[in-house]
Amino acid sequence: MSIAVEHIATDQPPDDSKARDLDYGWQSGNRVQLLENGEAYFPAVFEAMRDAQREILLETFILFEDKVGHELQGILIEAAQRGVKVVVSLDGFGCGELSPAFLRALAEAGVIVQMFDPASKTLGIRTNWFRRLHRKIVVVDASVAFIGGINFSADHLGDFGPEAKQDYAVQVIGPAVADLHHFALAQSGRQVRARRGWRRRQQRPSPWADEHGDGLVRLIYRDNIQHRDDIEEAYIHALSQARQRVVIANAYFFPGYRLLREIRNAARRGVQVQLIMQGQPDVLLAKLAARMLYDYLLKDGVVIHEYCQRPLHGKVALVDDEWSTVGSSNLDPLSLALNLEANVLIRDRAFNQQLYQSLEALARDHCQTMPAKRKPRLWLWRLTVGFLVFHVMRHFPALASWLPAHKPRLKPIESPAHDV
């Protein structure tokens, strides 16, 4: 018996040629709610799924067989059994340890499970490291959507212990959900009906504005085809317009020179610029790489905090008192040049203030602030290593693209005769 698991390569455009270049504009009349950590995220997502009547679309980088993964599995199975169409897209690296029994239970209930770029281990090591499906999107009944950096794993809950992650997502209700729904369908390979007058309709005032809210929301994403730089360009544009404040909280921070320059230039203009980095990283290299950039930023007035309570996994930012972004994209070469990512841009003063208050409390209560004038220590070594690391990281995506593991293939797989 075959498990109904489809293997997709969403590095490639959708089959529907009219949906090949998905470019979403600003949508008005949305209500956006900040969800901090699994304590807020999982109950909201699971409640929406339990109430689903027609469809659940889910994309995630990581799904573990822990208490969160098993609860999700049960909800999806129950939804599929009552006639809800359920499509689950998983990453072959982040979800590579899922057991055949776990996948079979979903498939036998009617859940469509798709695996992006699966690969078996070579000498016990997984080789499909790069160009990952790193997005975290859930859309239920095309009426409510969730997007952010939170995976379906118990390490996003505080009771996981010292390694529990600090992270953020948003719930969106309103016209922008149609864009997220359209995008999720297209990227999962489902049939998508082309929309005539797409851009023109986006500019009209939404009839939902009074019902849902007044937040402007825009979906942006990066792929390895036509939208390679969209997320990076959104950051650069927002930073170039900053006049009052900038707060960036990002787990893996090693951006290119253009983005670094805009951060520095904002501080030089007198903008209050704060960066919140990992102080207790789950990947030590991430902390070492970010620290290579500290002197460059500190000397121009950027304030750098290191979050020390637990690993920081967030990918959020705000500029002035209106613009914000939440999503899956880190500010490092993997996210900005290789992975498949998605963020939402939000123009809403109330949401901006809510996010600002959350990040300010994080910086005040749980971070250590780097001294503005640090004593020069081993400066020549730091300069040399920083130069080498920076340029290796900048050119790494181009080099990595030549590796065979970066060319996803569509492969059917057969379930084993018995569980292993």
Beta strands, then each sheet from edge to edge (+ up, - down):
strand 1: 5-8
strand 2: 27-36
strand 3: 55-60
strand 4: 85-91
strand 5: 112-116
strand 6: 137-140
strand 7: 144-148
strand 8: 168-173
strand 9: 215-222
strand 10: 245-250
strand 11: 272-278
strand 12: 303-307
strand 13: 315-319
strand 14: 323-327
strand 15: 341-347
strand 16: 367-369
sheet 1: 1+ 5+ 4+ 3+ 6- 7+ 8- 2+ 9- 15+ 14- 13+ 10- 11- 12- 16+
end
